[in-house]
Amino acid sequence: MRSNGLSKEHVHSITREALETLTYQKYGDSPTIKSYTNWKLFEENSPLKLPIEANAGSVEIKANVLISGSEAKFDLPKGVELSEGTLGLSQPEESRILGFHFYALKKAYRLKITEDLLEPLVIVSHLSEGAFISHHISIEAENVKAPIIIYDMGEEGTKSFVVEIKAKNAEFELLTVGKHKGLSHYLLRASLGEETRVKAFTIISGGKMSHHREDYSLEGAKSELVLRGMPISINSAVDYLTNVLQYGEKTVGETRVQGFSYENGWTVHRGVAKVFESAKGSSSEVNSHIIIMDKGSLGVSVPMLEVDTGEIENASHSSSVAQFDEDALFYLRVRGLTRKEALNLFVHGIGEALSDHLEKLRSKARSNIKELTEGLL
């Protein structure tokens, strides 16, 4: 891969003294925003206690953007421009974890997509050493169509990865794959301008503690988001947050999450959908369902819908936490499958159904589902 010459823009920073004034969450008592992340682990493995530099590890994925440890390499296709800096959609003063992120951040990279992409733009964030490492990528696009794949991979240490997206009159197909063993903090924050359409699918294989948050702001008229999420915890923990804020008229927000918890796993989904008064003629939906695959595992589903306008096209939300259907398992087992094979087939099948709304990335989404589910259960 080649490194590109970069134009530089300001990157936020924060002092050690300012960090001491920040909390992980401002309002921890409300049941809808109660913290399910074990922040004590992040405190014990913060950039104040761990090295903030690391060597690049071995990554087999062919990437256009590869950030591993403290090193970054680029092999960008035609129609993607590179510079340094952020879009300013996230600030260090928001929370202690973002304060840690910007405190440890060495460089932030901006990608500008200037023409339609026929092949997926592949971005990899990776850590394989016992350090606290921050990675930050911003993507901006206007009047283009682009498929994007984001891999968030952590084998050791603590990794914070922030992705900022700003789009107008654009169409994105977005596949996010989280595969963790250690501690991970992930924030995707997107601003969708008028007539921007995003089809997103997220699959997360939790680590020791995985805090994964996606914020979408539908600011322009007729902007649309279709989000499917699949958090999986096997003897691990995932706290998955989705926030969809609708400001523009005739916007569409649709979130559906199906999570799984197994072998003392801890899977949480907290989904917020809010339609503001200015979003007349909009529709909003948030569905959250967690399946507990065995005794000893935990599932939490907390969807919340708030509508400030009476001129709404549609608004709904649903929630469930259920035990795995043992009758379905028995049906598969009498046909010769082992328990693990039957559970893998069950999870894989739901994952394929969730990813069906993706077009260009469908085969890649299914292969990632297969990789993350087979052999894990």
Buried (B, 14 or more C-beta within 10 A) or exposed (E): EEEBEBEEBEBBEBEEEBBEEBEBBEEEEEEEBBBBBBBEBBBEBBBBEBBBEBEBBEBEEEBBBBBBBBBBBBBBBEBBEBBBBBBEBBEBEBBBBBBBBBBBBEBBBBBBBBBBBEEBBBBBBBBBBBBBBBBBBBBBBBBBBBBBBBBBBBBBBBBBBBBBBBBBBBBBBBBBBBBBBBBBBBBBBBBBBBBBBBBBBBBBBBBBBBBBBBBBBBBBBBBBBBBBBBBBBBBBBBBBBBBBBBBBBBBBBBBBBBBBBBBBBBBBBBBBBBBBEBBBBBBBBBBBBBBBBBEEBBBBBBBBBBBEBEEBBEBEBEBEBEEBEEEEBEEBBEEEBEEEBBBBBBBBEBBBEBBEBBEBBBEBBBEBBBBBBBEBB
